[in-house]
């Protein structure tokens, strides 16, 4: 099950944690080293960056298309 809060902790991000154990986030990140979870998390991160790049390129292409209609 994908949970944004858990994923943020696995990425080493402590902001948004409401408990007092934010210092333990780094320990959790260390547990991931060499695991299939680390590999899957890296794949998700890579694809999210690619999706952002594609979304930006699509937006630019749509703006270019709309300018063509004005010619």
VEXDREN-2710 file (C-alpha; in Angstrom, 1 decimal):
% VEXDREN-2710
k/r/px/py/pz
1/UNK/0.0/0.0/0.0
2/UNK/1.4/3.4/-1.1
3/UNK/1.3/6.0/1.7
4/UNK/2.8/9.4/1.1
5/UNK/3.7/9.8/4.7
6/UNK/5.6/6.5/4.9
7/UNK/7.4/7.2/1.6
8/UNK/8.5/10.6/2.9
9/UNK/10.0/8.9/5.9
10/UNK/11.7/6.3/3.7
11/UNK/13.2/9.2/1.7
12/UNK/14.6/10.6/4.9
13/UNK/12.2/13.5/5.2
14/UNK/11.1/14.2/8.7
15/UNK/8.9/17.2/8.1
16/UNK/5.2/16.5/8.8
17/UNK/6.0/13.9/11.5
18/UNK/3.9/14.7/14.5
19/UNK/5.6/12.3/17.0
20/UNK/8.7/13.1/19.0
21/UNK/10.9/10.5/17.2
22/UNK/11.9/12.5/14.1
23/UNK/15.6/11.6/14.9
24/UNK/14.8/8.0/14.1
25/UNK/14.1/8.8/10.5
26/UNK/17.7/8.5/9.5
27/UNK/17.8/5.0/11.1
28/UNK/14.9/3.9/8.9
29/UNK/16.7/5.2/5.8
30/UNK/19.7/3.2/6.8
31/UNK/17.6/0.0/7.0
32/UNK/16.8/0.4/3.3
33/UNK/20.3/0.1/2.0
34/UNK/20.5/-2.8/-0.5
35/UNK/16.9/-3.9/-0.2
36/UNK/14.2/-4.3/-2.8
37/UNK/12.3/-1.5/-1.1
38/UNK/15.2/0.9/-1.8
39/UNK/15.3/-0.2/-5.4
40/UNK/11.5/0.2/-5.8
41/UNK/11.6/3.6/-4.1
42/UNK/14.3/4.7/-6.5
43/UNK/12.3/3.6/-9.4
44/UNK/9.2/5.5/-8.2
45/UNK/11.3/8.6/-7.7
46/UNK/12.9/8.3/-11.1
47/UNK/9.5/7.9/-12.8
48/UNK/8.0/10.8/-10.8
49/UNK/10.7/13.1/-12.1
50/UNK/10.1/11.8/-15.7
51/UNK/6.4/12.4/-15.3
52/UNK/7.1/16.0/-14.2
53/UNK/9.4/16.5/-17.2
54/UNK/6.7/15.1/-19.5
55/UNK/4.0/17.2/-17.9
56/UNK/6.0/20.3/-18.5
57/UNK/6.8/19.4/-22.1
58/UNK/3.1/18.6/-22.7
59/UNK/2.1/22.0/-21.3
60/UNK/4.7/23.7/-23.6
61/UNK/3.4/21.8/-26.6
62/UNK/-0.2/22.8/-25.8
63/UNK/0.8/26.4/-25.5
64/UNK/2.6/26.2/-28.9
65/UNK/-0.5/24.6/-30.4
66/UNK/-2.7/27.4/-29.1
67/UNK/-0.3/30.0/-30.6
68/UNK/-0.7/28.2/-33.9
69/UNK/-4.4/28.7/-33.8
70/UNK/-3.8/32.5/-33.5
71/UNK/-1.7/32.7/-36.7
END
